[in-house]
Amino acid sequence: MERGPGPDGARRALGCLLEAVLASRGEANAVFDILAVLQVGARAAEGVGEGPRGSREGGSRAEQSPQARLSPQSEDSEEIREAVRACGRLFAALLERGELFVGRLPSEDSVLAGSQGATRKYKVWMRHRYHSCCNRLRELLAHSSFEVKELALSTLMRFVQLEGVHPLEKPKWDGCYLFPHQLFKAVVEGLLSLEDDCSLLLSQFREYLEHDDIRYHTMQAATDIVVRVANRYLEVPFTFWNNAFTLLSAVSLPRQECNTSSFYVKHAKLSQTWKVVHLKEHRKAFQLMWLGFLKHELPLGLYKKVLVIMHDSILPHLAQPSLMIDFLTRAYDMGGAISLLALNGLFILIHQHNLEYPDFYRKLYGLLDPSIFHVKYRARFFHLADLFLSSSHLPAYLVAAFAKRLSRLALTAPPEALLMVLPFICNLLRRHPACRVLVHHPLGHELDSDPFDPEEGNPAESRALESSLWELQALQQHYHPEVSQAASVINQALSVSEISIAPLLELTAFEIFERNLKKKCQESVPLQFIPAQGLLGLQDDLCAQHFTLS
């Protein structure tokens, strides 16, 4: 049979080969022609050995089969896709027909050279070809064409489903849970590439994670792969860590046990003795997966990504959330944006799991520096700081230290940050009346210097209660009218109810600018002015004698 030019010719040729293999075991060697198209780059064809008819793959292929052979080194993506489809149809049919050897796969040479029956030889030989096909498909997960990678993934997952229904291993006992662990682990390993960014392919894999069994075995496989890669390489590539995080973050567990299970591999009946049907076992696997991932030294960018989803997507699903304390405290000690992001997780452990953290407020106080108003996670930080400082049981010196530190930083803060910080400080004074001495200090007129020590890292030693919030009075002269109006609130008796800062957390300079543009000026604007006569505007000063305006 001659192969016509182009994809149509390849499709017809592969279709003829497929029909020949499925129709007659005597044409089994045609499988080599289909597998040859799956070659990636210059890799030699796998599966070298005797065919079930005793022919040796290696000499002239024209002598082994009457068909004209396809190109074994084809790089054409369309031709490769056709070969993937052909392999998918071929081995799916063989699995359903039970024509692959079941049990521990023996050596191909020993079986073909022995005295076993022809049927057994055929099944063993074809099982080796199936194994070779799966290896080819796994290699294609790194192909340059995304269409090829996507088709290879879907074909492998189809094999996983069929192997689950038609197992290639014998059950150890009646009712034993069978799942193609080896094949599925190879799929996950292909997705966690060390060289290629597989984010797009992993997004396609997300749909399979909706099934309980796939999600459970993905967590187990990912845990093992991360451990093996971390032990093998002294310096693990960033690409691997990024792929691993993309996969791990895609795993989402249900909040509570569900009576109905969604299994990708269909079973006639689910047994309650199987771990895969219980949510608590999923939580254990989820916990082992994340703890195994986070115990390694990750790139700085991944720390931020993990901490962003920690409070919402990781901690609620852990069997023992308190085990995350080491990671969160280590991240909290790093400083900068990472410390800000670690606050969410620490907040959950402190308030919901009774975590004791003696130096928590001292470290929170240390995070207050001029950069706090310019970081990307400013809104999250002040939202959490508002929660941490909401308790009425906090000592007055601690709240006063925060109020004073924020007031000092406000002197150099941008307007959009000031419109949020000023109500924040006023809310602190409303919650803790003992701190109102900062506004109306009895010795304020006698202070010739501020006793507050801005360099002191311990809020108990900062002497904030001995000081006053003179910074807010200075901000009443701010150039922005909204800021000066917000700072003038302290001149009046503070209301009992607090001001919600939630709408102000995400306020940006662009929004303020747009809002001011829409305002209509209510006052008349002078149209005349006295022109300057000298450099500094005075007629008889020294500069006017030596300099003139031109």
PASEGU-274578 format. One record per residue (C-alpha): x, y, z; residue in one letter. Coordinates in steps of 0.02 Angstrom, whole numbers, padded with zeros to 5 digits, always signed. Layout:
% residues N
XYZA;...
% end
This chain:
% residues 550
+00000+00000+00000M;+00074+00165-00051E;+00058+00317+00062R;-00006+00472-00026G;+00072+00642+00005P;+00018+00754+00150G;-00089+00722+00304P;-00228+00638+00205D;-00106+00510+00139G;-00039+00478+00314A;-00216+00459+00381R;-00261+00331+00247R;-00100+00234+00271A;-00117+00230+00460L;-00300+00181+00443G;-00254+00034+00332C;-00120-00023+00454L;-00242-00008+00599L;-00374-00111+00512E;-00246-00243+00466A;-00184-00263+00646V;-00359-00274+00718L;-00419-00393+00584A;-00280-00521+00591S;-00146-00566+00716R;-00038-00612+00568G;-00020-00427+00529E;+00035-00382+00706A;+00205-00320+00649N;+00118-00173+00567A;+00111-00099+00743V;+00293-00051+00720F;+00246+00061+00574D;+00119+00155+00679I;+00237+00174+00826L;+00376+00234+00712A;+00280+00393+00673V;+00276+00436+00858L;+00464+00461+00860Q;+00516+00629+00928V;+00672+00704+00851G;+00807+00576+00816A;+00755+00447+00946R;+00772+00268+00885A;+00615+00163+00880A;+00578+00070+01041E;+00507-00105+01053G;+00646-00193+00960V;+00620-00381+00971G;+00542-00527+00886E;+00365-00515+00825G;+00241-00649+00868P;+00279-00731+00701R;+00463-00747+00745G;+00522-00604+00632S;+00661-00491+00700R;+00634-00303+00691E;+00797-00229+00631G;+00837-00284+00455G;+00750-00229+00297S;+00574-00176+00346R;+00517-00210+00168A;+00556-00393+00198E;+00447-00399+00354Q;+00284-00331+00285S;+00208-00309+00114P;+00151-00133+00157Q;+00255+00018+00111A;+00324+00090+00273R;+00291+00262+00347L;+00435+00378+00386S;+00505+00330+00558P;+00580+00502+00590Q;+00429+00607+00542S;+00420+00775+00629E;+00260+00829+00546D;+00139+00870+00687S;-00014+00822+00586E;+00059+00653+00544E;+00106+00627+00727I;-00071+00670+00781R;-00140+00543+00659E;-00021+00413+00730A;-00076+00457+00907V;-00258+00435+00858R;-00218+00270+00774A;-00126+00206+00928C;-00269+00263+01038G;-00397+00168+00937R;-00285+00015+00920L;-00239-00013+01101F;-00410+00042+01164A;-00485-00098+01059A;-00354-00223+01118L;-00386-00177+01301L;-00572-00198+01279E;-00550-00363+01187R;-00432-00430+01320G;-00289-00459+01198E;-00153-00390+01312L;-00062-00499+01437F;-00130-00483+01615V;-00012-00500+01761G;+00172-00466+01794R;+00245-00439+01621L;+00383-00566+01582P;+00534-00535+01473S;+00489-00529+01291E;+00636-00634+01232D;+00606-00772+01360S;+00424-00791+01312V;+00450-00788+01125L;+00592-00913+01137A;+00493-01030+01251G;+00365-01161+01216S;+00212-01062+01269Q;+00061-01058+01157G;+00042-00935+01013A;-00097-00840+01101T;+00009-00810+01256R;+00157-00756+01149K;+00046-00636+01054Y;-00025-00557+01212K;+00146-00536+01292V;+00219-00464+01134W;+00073-00345+01109M;+00082-00292+01293R;+00262-00241+01262H;+00206-00141+01111R;+00074-00057+01220Y;+00209-00014+01347H;+00314+00059+01206S;+00165+00161+01145C;+00137+00235+01318C;+00321+00284+01327N;+00306+00370+01157R;+00152+00465+01212L;+00237+00521+01372R;+00382+00589+01269E;+00257+00682+01160L;+00201+00780+01314L;+00360+00882+01282A;+00328+00907+01096H;+00343+01081+01024S;+00164+01077+00958S;+00031+01103+01091F;-00097+01009+00986E;+00015+00856+00991V;+00041+00872+01179K;-00145+00893+01211E;-00190+00742+01106L;-00054+00636+01188A;-00120+00683+01360L;-00300+00641+01318S;-00246+00475+01242T;-00144+00428+01395L;-00289+00472+01509M;-00402+00366+01400R;-00282+00221+01427F;-00287+00255+01615V;-00476+00241+01611Q;-00475+00081+01507L;-00340+00000+01613E;-00446+00035+01766G;-00594-00052+01688V;-00490-00190+01608H;-00343-00209+01731P;-00177-00274+01669L;-00135-00339+01842E;-00219-00477+01940K;-00314-00427+02098P;-00233-00483+02260K;-00402-00522+02336W;-00585-00508+02293D;-00644-00329+02295G;-00466-00261+02287C;-00456-00083+02222Y;-00362-00080+02058L;-00294+00075+01974F;-00156+00091+01841P;-00034+00176+01960H;+00120+00151+01853Q;+00043+00224+01696L;-00038+00369+01786F;+00121+00413+01881K;+00213+00420+01714A;+00082+00544+01652V;+00103+00656+01805V;+00292+00644+01788E;+00278+00701+01608G;+00176+00852+01664L;+00307+00898+01796L;+00443+00932+01668S;+00612+00997+01721L;+00642+01090+01557E;+00474+01145+01484D;+00342+01259+01557D;+00186+01148+01560C;+00065+01278+01628S;-00048+01271+01476L;-00051+01081+01472L;-00083+01076+01659L;-00233+01189+01633S;-00302+01053+01519Q;-00267+00924+01654F;-00377+01020+01776R;-00535+00942+01705E;-00475+00770+01760Y;-00445+00832+01938L;-00633+00851+01959E;-00640+00662+01979H;-00607+00595+02154D;-00493+00452+02103D;-00387+00557+01985I;-00368+00693+02117R;-00317+00567+02250Y;-00188+00479+02143H;-00122+00644+02075T;-00082+00699+02252M;+00008+00535+02288Q;+00105+00539+02124A;+00154+00722+02143A;+00218+00690+02321T;+00330+00549+02263D;+00395+00643+02110I;+00440+00799+02210V;+00538+00695+02336V;+00630+00600+02200R;+00676+00754+02100V;+00732+00851+02255A;+00844+00707+02307N;+00917+00683+02134R;+00969+00862+02095Y;+01073+00977+02202L;+00990+01126+02120E;+00815+01090+02057V;+00769+01195+01904P;+00643+01334+01931F;+00537+01262+01791T;+00504+01105+01891F;+00453+01201+02047W;+00338+01310+01943N;+00257+01160+01859N;+00238+01075+02027A;+00154+01227+02104F;+00037+01244+01955T;-00017+01063+01978L;-00031+01070+02167L;-00129+01231+02167S;-00253+01154+02044A;-00300+01020+02172V;-00455+01074+02265S;-00543+00968+02395L;-00728+00977+02440P;-00767+01062+02606R;-00867+00915+02673Q;-00897+00732+02642E;-01009+00700+02493C;-01119+00546+02472N;-01095+00541+02284T;-00922+00510+02214S;-00862+00554+02041S;-00740+00423+01980F;-00648+00433+01815Y;-00616+00245+01817V;-00788+00167+01825K;-00824+00030+01951H;-00978-00078+01967A;-00982-00043+02154K;-00880+00065+02270L;-00817-00016+02429S;-00805+00081+02592Q;-00642-00008+02626T;-00557+00089+02486W;-00462+00242+02548K;-00500+00336+02388V;-00685+00356+02434V;-00654+00444+02602H;-00625+00631+02615L;-00514+00611+02768K;-00393+00508+02664E;-00393+00644+02531H;-00352+00771+02666R;-00206+00665+02725K;-00139+00649+02547A;-00167+00836+02521F;-00069+00875+02680Q;+00076+00760+02635L;+00083+00836+02461M;+00096+01016+02521W;+00211+00980+02668L;+00327+00883+02554G;+00328+01028+02431F;+00351+01169+02557L;+00491+01089+02657K;+00611+01124+02514H;+00696+01290+02480E;+00583+01366+02349L;+00616+01516+02236P;+00563+01681+02311L;+00425+01706+02183G;+00345+01540+02229L;+00342+01588+02413Y;+00229+01733+02367K;+00117+01625+02258K;+00097+01495+02395V;+00060+01625+02529L;-00071+01710+02421V;-00176+01551+02417I;-00125+01483+02588M;-00272+01549+02690H;-00408+01504+02566D;-00351+01353+02465S;-00228+01259+02577I;-00260+01279+02764L;-00448+01238+02760P;-00412+01068+02679H;-00268+01008+02790L;-00297+00868+02912A;-00187+00962+03039Q;-00171+01146+02992P;-00055+01177+03138S;+00083+01084+03045L;+00101+01238+02934M;+00167+01341+03078I;+00350+01310+03033D;+00327+01365+02853F;+00225+01519+02900L;+00342+01577+03038T;+00492+01552+02922R;+00404+01657+02789A;+00353+01787+02920Y;+00536+01807+02971D;+00591+01844+02792M;+00526+02021+02796G;+00455+02127+02657G;+00307+02071+02552A;+00328+01889+02603I;+00299+01934+02785S;+00144+02031+02737L;+00074+01882+02643L;+00112+01763+02787A;-00005+01863+02899L;-00160+01782+02825N;-00106+01606+02869G;-00045+01656+03041L;-00209+01745+03075F;-00305+01583+03040I;-00190+01480+03151L;-00199+01606+03293I;-00387+01634+03292H;-00452+01465+03237Q;-00320+01341+03298H;-00260+01425+03459N;-00082+01454+03400L;+00026+01544+03527E;+00147+01666+03449Y;+00225+01776+03586P;+00320+01894+03470D;+00181+01913+03343F;+00136+02095+03379Y;+00317+02144+03396R;+00352+02075+03221K;+00193+02153+03154L;+00253+02319+03224Y;+00420+02292+03137G;+00333+02278+02968L;+00279+02459+02979L;+00402+02553+02871D;+00384+02683+02730P;+00370+02546+02598S;+00208+02481+02674I;+00110+02613+02578F;+00184+02565+02410H;+00184+02374+02409V;+00065+02273+02302K;-00016+02190+02454Y;-00050+02350+02552R;-00238+02321+02557A;-00219+02145+02626R;-00096+02202+02759F;-00206+02341+02828F;-00360+02230+02822H;-00271+02102+02930L;-00189+02232+03042A;-00363+02303+03073D;-00420+02130+03129L;-00268+02101+03239F;-00290+02268+03327L;-00479+02252+03348S;-00471+02161+03516S;-00515+02269+03666S;-00398+02164+03775H;-00240+02232+03696L;-00134+02342+03812P;-00143+02529+03784A;+00045+02546+03757Y;+00037+02424+03611L;-00107+02511+03520V;-00028+02681+03554A;+00135+02621+03477A;+00045+02568+03317F;-00053+02731+03308A;+00104+02835+03335K;+00208+02734+03212R;+00075+02751+03077L;+00059+02937+03111S;+00245+02962+03090R;+00246+02862+02926L;+00096+02962+02866A;+00205+03117+02849L;+00282+03045+02690T;+00137+02938+02629A;+00045+02971+02464P;-00131+03044+02471P;-00219+02881+02424E;-00135+02795+02572A;-00172+02939+02691L;-00357+02932+02654L;-00353+02753+02720M;-00226+02772+02861V;-00306+02922+02946L;-00474+02836+02975P;-00375+02681+03028F;-00287+02781+03165I;-00450+02861+03221C;-00530+02689+03235N;-00389+02636+03351L;-00427+02784+03462L;-00613+02741+03462R;-00581+02560+03513R;-00457+02605+03650H;-00508+02762+03744P;-00348+02753+03848A;-00252+02801+03691C;-00346+02965+03668R;-00214+03045+03777V;-00111+03052+03616L;-00231+03183+03549V;-00253+03288+03705H;-00093+03259+03800H;-00094+03351+03969P;+00089+03397+03950L;+00081+03432+03764G;+00120+03617+03782H;+00274+03577+03888E;+00353+03451+03768L;+00502+03527+03679D;+00542+03362+03590S;+00449+03204+03544D;+00491+03065+03668P;+00434+02933+03543F;+00580+02828+03477D;+00543+02778+03296P;+00698+02667+03289E;+00643+02557+03434E;+00583+02387+03373G;+00492+02342+03534N;+00326+02435+03547P;+00334+02421+03737A;+00495+02524+03738E;+00444+02653+03607S;+00371+02776+03737R;+00222+02808+03624A;+00102+02848+03768L;+00218+02989+03822E;+00203+03070+03652S;+00061+03148+03551S;-00008+03135+03375L;+00061+03302+03319W;+00085+03225+03147E;-00103+03227+03119L;-00108+03411+03160Q;+00031+03439+03034A;-00068+03343+02902L;-00211+03467+02924Q;-00104+03581+02815Q;-00086+03448+02679H;-00097+03509+02500Y;-00237+03385+02460H;-00402+03450+02529P;-00473+03276+02565E;-00320+03231+02668V;-00325+03391+02769S;-00511+03364+02800Q;-00482+03185+02858A;-00343+03242+02975A;-00456+03376+03050S;-00571+03244+03124V;-00464+03235+03281I;-00506+03417+03319N;-00682+03361+03361Q;-00752+03231+03478A;-00734+03061+03396L;-00896+02973+03357S;-00934+02808+03443V;-00958+02709+03282S;-00806+02664+03182E;-00775+02712+03001I;-00764+02565+02883S;-00597+02567+02794I;-00645+02425+02675A;-00692+02543+02531P;-00528+02638+02555L;-00409+02489+02553L;-00400+02478+02363E;-00401+02666+02333L;-00275+02720+02201T;-00204+02886+02145A;-00292+02866+01977F;-00461+02851+02063E;-00428+03007+02166I;-00377+03101+02010F;-00532+03045+01915E;-00642+03091+02062R;-00568+03266+02073N;-00591+03293+01887L;-00778+03264+01906K;-00794+03393+02046K;-00862+03563+02003K;-00773+03713+02075C;-00889+03812+02190Q;-00774+03960+02224E;-00722+04100+02108S;-00545+04091+02041V;-00443+04254+02034P;-00398+04305+01858L;-00268+04440+01902Q;-00107+04436+02002F;+00037+04550+02044I;+00185+04508+01929P;+00351+04465+02011A;+00481+04605+02005Q;+00633+04505+02060G;+00699+04330+02072L;+00610+04298+02236L;+00466+04415+02206G;+00528+04564+02311L;+00570+04729+02231Q;+00713+04790+02341D;+00798+04628+02394D;+00979+04585+02358L;+00936+04461+02221C;+00838+04593+02125A;+00994+04701+02116Q;+01097+04567+02031H;+00967+04460+01939F;+00824+04505+01824T;+00683+04402+01753L;+00687+04388+01564S;
% end
